[in-house]
Amino acid sequence: ATTVVWFHGNAGNTGHRVDNLAELRARTEAGIFIFDYRGYGRSQGSPSEEGTYLDGEAALAHVKSRLRAQPQQKVVLFGRSLGCAVAAEIAARHSVDGLVLESPFTSIQHMARKMYPFLPGVGRLSRTRYDTLSKMGSVHVPVMVLHGDRDEIAPFEMGREVFEAANPPKRFHTIEGAGHNDTYVAGGDEYFSALRRFMAGVRGRSG
């Protein structure tokens, strides 16, 4: 059995993921825990990069405490978009069993250079990094990357870059016809089958 800790992206909050998570639950039979970072939804405080990492650590600690009596339960982190960087950071810091990254971007700087290439030094302006690419070398659990081939926000090539930087074992799934926010709808049966196969192949090892 698998419990998924879900790290959502920058837009919206947990309430916007209900349909997505209900279908993931029904199609994979995994337990799912989702939370809001500080400053999102009903969570108090102001958002910051390190704050989201601390919130991710707290979420994982909570899930592990709930699963203490079920040592056979596997814990898989699932990041979407900006949440990929948070999930990758937590996977690098703590013992988990697997990492799923959906529609990742390589870093905030790379995104800024893509969206505003005419501004000199734009990649250096932001102190916020969310550098998913650089975190992958520190992740030593099975990784799955899923990316829509029509992603209009985080280019498909960024997903490939993140995948190439990951340590094996790893899998890549192209979500044909999917943009950034319709992955599970456009992906259909193949999308959920790929996730089921990945979760089934993850060996429990978290402490």
C-alpha positions in Angstrom: 0.0 0.0 0.0 1.1 3.6 -0.8 0.5 6.9 0.8 1.1 9.9 -1.4 2.1 13.3 0.1 1.0 15.9 -2.4 2.9 19.2 -3.0 0.7 21.5 -5.1 1.9 24.3 -7.3 1.9 28.0 -7.0 -1.6 28.7 -8.2 -4.6 28.1 -5.9 -4.7 25.8 -2.8 -5.9 22.4 -1.7 -9.5 23.1 -2.6 -8.6 23.3 -6.2 -7.3 19.8 -6.4 -10.3 17.9 -5.2 -11.3 16.4 -8.5 -7.7 15.5 -9.4 -7.0 13.8 -6.1 -10.4 12.0 -6.0 -9.5 10.4 -9.4 -6.0 9.6 -8.3 -7.3 7.9 -5.2 -9.9 5.9 -7.2 -7.4 4.9 -10.0 -4.4 4.0 -7.8 -6.0 3.1 -4.5 -3.2 5.2 -2.8 -3.9 7.2 0.4 -3.4 10.9 -0.2 -2.3 13.7 2.1 -2.4 17.2 0.8 -1.6 20.4 2.6 -1.3 24.2 2.0 2.0 26.0 2.3 2.1 29.0 4.6 0.3 31.9 3.1 -1.8 29.6 0.8 -5.5 28.7 1.3 -6.3 28.8 5.0 -2.7 28.4 6.2 -1.4 31.5 8.0 1.9 33.3 7.5 3.7 34.6 4.5 5.0 32.4 1.7 8.8 32.0 1.2 11.0 29.4 -0.4 12.5 28.1 2.8 9.0 28.3 4.4 7.6 25.9 1.8 10.4 23.4 2.6 9.7 23.6 6.3 6.0 23.1 5.6 6.9 20.1 3.5 9.0 18.6 6.3 6.2 19.1 8.7 3.7 17.4 6.4 6.0 14.4 5.9 6.6 14.1 9.7 2.9 14.2 10.3 2.3 11.4 7.7 5.1 9.3 9.1 3.7 9.6 12.6 0.3 8.5 11.4 1.9 5.5 9.6 4.1 4.4 12.5 1.9 1.4 13.1 2.0 0.4 9.4 5.7 -0.1 8.6 4.8 -1.8 5.3 3.1 1.4 4.0 5.2 3.1 1.3 5.5 6.9 1.2 5.7 8.6 -2.2 6.1 12.4 -2.6 4.1 13.9 -5.5 5.1 17.4 -6.7 3.3 19.5 -9.3 4.9 22.5 -11.1 6.4 24.6 -8.3 5.7 21.8 -5.9 8.2 19.6 -7.7 11.0 21.7 -6.3 9.6 21.4 -2.8 9.0 17.6 -3.1 12.5 17.1 -4.5 14.1 19.1 -1.6 12.2 17.0 0.9 13.2 13.7 -0.9 16.8 14.9 -0.7 16.5 15.7 3.1 14.5 12.8 4.4 13.9 9.1 3.9 11.0 8.4 1.5 10.3 5.6 -0.9 9.7 7.4 -4.2 9.3 10.8 -5.9 6.8 11.7 -8.6 7.4 15.1 -10.4 4.6 16.3 -12.7 5.2 19.3 -15.0 8.4 20.4 -13.4 10.4 23.4 -14.3 14.2 23.5 -13.9 14.4 26.6 -11.8 12.8 30.0 -11.3 15.8 31.6 -12.9 15.4 29.5 -16.0 11.7 30.3 -16.2 12.4 34.0 -15.9 15.0 33.9 -18.7 12.4 32.0 -20.9 9.5 34.4 -20.2 11.5 37.7 -20.0 14.6 37.2 -22.1 14.8 40.9 -23.1 15.5 42.0 -19.5 19.3 41.9 -18.8 20.3 39.8 -15.8 16.7 38.7 -15.2 17.9 35.2 -14.1 19.8 36.7 -11.3 17.1 39.1 -10.0 15.1 36.7 -7.9 16.4 35.5 -4.6 13.8 32.7 -4.9 15.4 29.8 -6.7 13.2 26.7 -6.5 16.0 24.9 -8.4 14.5 21.5 -9.1 17.3 20.6 -11.5 20.1 21.0 -9.0 18.3 19.0 -6.3 18.0 15.8 -8.4 21.5 14.6 -7.8 20.8 14.4 -4.1 17.7 12.3 -4.5 18.3 8.6 -4.2 14.9 6.9 -4.5 13.0 5.9 -7.6 11.8 8.9 -9.6 9.0 9.3 -12.1 8.7 12.5 -14.2 5.5 13.2 -16.1 5.1 16.1 -18.5 2.6 17.3 -21.1 4.0 17.7 -24.6 1.9 20.9 -25.0 2.8 22.5 -21.7 2.5 26.3 -22.2 4.1 27.3 -18.9 6.9 24.9 -18.1 8.3 23.7 -21.4 8.3 19.9 -22.1 12.1 20.1 -22.5 12.4 21.2 -18.9 10.8 18.0 -17.8 13.3 16.1 -19.9 16.2 18.0 -18.3 14.9 17.2 -14.8 14.6 13.5 -15.8 18.1 13.4 -17.2 19.5 14.9 -14.0 17.8 12.2 -11.8 19.6 9.2 -10.5 18.3 5.8 -11.6 15.9 4.0 -11.3 13.7 6.5 -13.1 10.9 6.7 -15.6 9.6 9.4 -17.9 6.0 9.6 -19.1 4.9 11.9 -21.9 1.3 13.1 -21.4 0.3 13.5 -25.0 -1.8 16.5 -25.8 -1.6 17.9 -22.2 -0.9 21.5 -21.2 0.3 22.5 -17.8 -3.0 22.2 -15.9 -5.0 19.5 -17.6 -2.5 16.6 -17.2 -4.7 14.0 -15.6 -7.7 14.8 -17.9 -5.7 14.7 -21.1 -3.6 11.8 -19.9 -6.6 9.5 -19.3 -6.1 5.8 -18.7 -2.4 5.7 -19.8 -1.6 8.4 -17.3 -3.0 6.6 -14.3 -1.7 3.2 -15.5 1.8 4.7 -15.6 1.4 6.0 -12.1 0.1 2.7 -10.8 3.0 0.8 -12.4 5.5 3.2 -10.8 3.9 3.0 -7.3 3.7 -0.8 -7.6 7.4 -1.0 -8.4 8.6 1.2 -5.5 10.1 -0.9 -2.8 9.4 0.3 0.8 12.5 1.6 2.5 11.5 4.7 4.4 12.4 5.0 8.1 
